[in-house]
Amino acid sequence: MRHFILLLLLFTSVVFNAQTGSVKGKLTDKEYNNEPLAFANVLIKNTTKGTTTDFDGLYELTNLDAGNHTLVFSFVGYETQEIKITIVPGKTTELNVIMNASAASLDEVVITTTTKRESVTALLLEQKKAVEIKTAIGAQELDKKAVSDAAAATLKVTGVNKQEGSSKIYVRGLGDRYNITTLNGLPLPSNDPRNKNIDLSLFSSDIIESVGIGKAFSSYMSSDVSGASIDVVSREMTQKSLFKIGISTGANTQTTFKDFEEIDGANWLGVNSNTKHNIRDLSIYSFDNSYSPNSGKANPNLGLSLNYGKKITLSDESNISVFLVGSFSNKYTFQDGKSDAIVDINDNGDLNVGSIFDTKTYNYEASKMVMGNVVYKMNNNHKLSFNHLFVHSNSQNIQDFVGTTNDIGRDADDNRLVNVLLQTEIQNRLFVNQLMSTNKFGESIDINAAVSYNTIYNDEPDRRKNTFIINNDTNTTRISQSAVRDNSRFYGNLFENNIAGNLNIVKYLGERFENTGKITLGYNGSITDRKFDGIYFDHNFTNPRATFVDVNNLDATFNQNNLNNGVFGIETSRGRNSDDAETYLPQLYDAEKTIHAAYIDAVYNFNDKLTANVGIRAEDIKMDVAWNTNISFPGFSNDSKIALDKQYILPTLNLKYQLNEKVNLRASGSVTYTYPQFKEIAPFTYEGINFQESGNPALEASDNYNGELKFELFPNKSELISIGVFGKLIQNSINRLERNSAVERDFTFDNSGDATVFGAELEGRLDILSITSDDEETSQNLTLGGNVTLMETKLKYDTSNTLFNYTGDSSELEGASPFTVNADVSYRFKINDKETISTLVFNYQSDKVYSIGTNFQENIIEKGVPLLDFVFSHKFNKNLGVKFNAKNLLNPSFDRYRDVPEKLTMNSYKRGTSISAGISYSL
């Protein structure tokens, strides 16, 4: 009987297979020289049966009923193709398809699989299909505009600008504290204790698939934001194999082959293994580094990169892919400028200038990066990914200021000058580990989970400061000492770790590929722990007026012999008693932030035109900061702590109305918050040559109300015209200000009052020329892109509960540029595998507030400057390519000034024009 059943099953199977057939084939990407198109959708029309292509662009559908069928091939950013086929019983039909880019269709299919988010057209279509308002720039455009890192990528987006000389990004006038940065949707720690967000320039373009800028918010995003949520999406392996090597070199017109000074410490690779001091006895001068800078010439810049990828097929549905990237780059820069400061205005209206310096700044940067990505695709429904990123960066900065200060009495014929030399090295080591899982269950449920563990080491080893008096009459230089801190060494060390996790369950209202919307339940959690300490070793000279120095040999003065002879003594900010353990206790603060958030997010398609996204987020956030410093703040001791504990219920709303196939109307509204940063609270003083900055423990969180309306027109596959207006109300806003102090430019932070932001944005990307030959072997394109942002910001001071005396009753917001414009024109010519691209890129930001003024002093203003870059690249074939770019062609002066009431320059310098060329070879 058992044998009979087996024979019956075998016979049934044979008969069934005789009535069915299969289809298989390969999808290729016309936009990428007919490379395989991975993760495209292949569906049988009017059914739920379908699959996705693998890394080789291959697909197969089996057990199809014999007869006529229509196959639907679709992919984000590409034209949907419907092809009729006839399935022959017991046979396999082969059907290969070439996919063309388009941004005008795909209304028939809802895309839920992984997408290739590198091309302009793919990202434009993703923007078109999304319910919320967002913008992204992909790897293809980054390459065309010679964008080297994620920071430069954000500056190509409407309403985004950067504070000159820092890593801070401003979005619609809102700076670092109002933004948030993630990698693949998971949070990142800051590499700088003075900032909330990580320096985006650490992420080289080699690892970037796209950079997304979300200016409107949904409930699944972090709510500690009002400017933008910036998400860097890392690359994955999307082809069978890859090997690519690149080398580049560059020069700067005012730096390369010129005299240059470097800090004695890290080596040429930017590696410093001595990041902590070994001082245990103040009577022993046991510092490892020389006090004197090393003199030489600035060499050309160098860049090296290596990419490797491999996909291993395990079965018809499963595979493992590996993608590795390694790179090294260095850069020499020199700036020659001026720095002034104003102390006050006397009764006669005359300016009392606190200092006038001629400045020379030498900076050497070296960074190394390694990224590894492993993806295990179990089948079409389940995928597991692991990302590891290691970034090692080192920046060595020497500031050599010569001029006058109020510390020295000066007559008209006085020929004495002050020389302040500050040598600063900052070394960062960032480790990022991410594990992500995406899963599809049945036809209507997705469950996605992600967890990350990140650590950052930020070290400032042996920052050296010297202050001298130069007497040009006698041609001598001696020690200056108005305070012991004038000649000092400083060690600062920061360690931060972050554990974060995301979990969401998606229920489609219908089947995955045909539905009226979806409901998402989710959780976001994050625990951040930071430990920071810093210690000064101040050199207290017994008779500074009689201590003459050789500026080219400072170690002849700062040595054990002079310490033994009592020329100077060493003390810390805790004292000078070598036998007291308290003397060696650093200035320190410990901080911890814990966030738990649950949300429900719903997307509903009322009809083919109107889609709504409604969400609500419940968030609990706790932040503790404890410190032990020698600074006391009113109401707080120098050994104290604060605890901020708040709960929020935060609604979000996004509406999209598709007027027709090419036009979207959008509206967005949300409530968010802004927490103070660790460094804005901790009363630890960071000192520069002629400024200092410290925190304010009395800071409180801000509440933000955001709204936006937008019109989008997509004329064709790669074109966009959009117009938007937006508004924000920030209650109890936090601002950087200059307070009254014996120290010039003494900065801190305060809840200054309520702020409003109103603006309009215009963005366009147009194909001026697009010609393709009949055989499609030759094509040429001329593309014009640009965006303009107009803003009006107003900060109304609240003087009822503040320690500071604001100048006037209102101001523009810190960092808010009223007018920003970005523009580029690009020409592309292609013959078969040969391709030439040339692009001219322009950027301008108008004058903006650098710091809020107090005590009758006006705001410090950062002057607007125009920037112009040129990029040229050529591919000789699929393997060999070259690139050339010239940046900062106009070489404007970067200035900060104060209206008092006339403009007085506070800082001024030029960067020079940078030129680079590179060659790459890939297999």
Secondary structure, 3 states (H helix, E strand, C coil): CHHHHHHHHHHHHHHHHHCEEEEEEEEEEHHHCCEECCCCEEEECCCCCEEECCCCCEEEEEEEECEEEEEEEEECCEEEEEEEEEECCCCEEECCEEECECCCCCCCCCCCCCCCCCCHHHHHHHHHHCCCCCEEEEHHHHHHCCCCEHHHHHCCCCCEEECCCCCCEEECCECHHHEEEEECCEECCCCCCCCCCCCHHHCEHHHEEEEEEECCCCCCCCCECCCEEEEEEECCCCCCEEEEEEEEEEEECCCCCCEEEECCCCCCCCCCCCCCCCCCCCCCCCCCCCCCCEEEECCCEEEEEEEEEEEEECCCCCEEEEEEEEEEEEEEEEEEEEEEEEEEECCCCCEEEEEEEEEEEEEEEEEEEEEEEEEEECCCCEEEEEEEEEEEEEEEEEEEEEEEECCCCCCCCCCEEEEEEEEEEEEEEEEEEEEEEEEEECCCEEEEEEEEEEEEEEEEEEEEEEEEEEECCCCEEEECCCCHHHCEEEEEEEEEEEEEEEEEEEEEEEECCEEEEEEEEEEEEEEEEEEEEEEEEEEEECCHHHCECCCCCHHHCCCHHHHHCCCEEEEECCECCCCCHHHHCCEEEEEEEEEEEEEEEEEEECCCCEEEEEEEEEEEEEEEEEEECCCCECCECCEEEEEEEEEEEEEEEEEEEEEECCEEEEEEEEEEEECCCHHHHCCCCEECCCCEECCCCCCCCEEEEEEEEEEEECCCCCCEEEEEEEEEEEEEEEEEEEECCCCCCEEEEEEEEEEEEEEEEEEEEEEEEEEECCCCCEEEEEEEEEEEEEEEEEEEECCCCCCCCECCCEECCECCCCEEEEEEEEEEEEECCEEEEEEEEEEEECCEEEEECECCCCCEEECCEEEEEEEEEEECCCCEEEEEEEECCCCCEEEEEEECCCEEEEEEEECCCEEEEEEEEEC
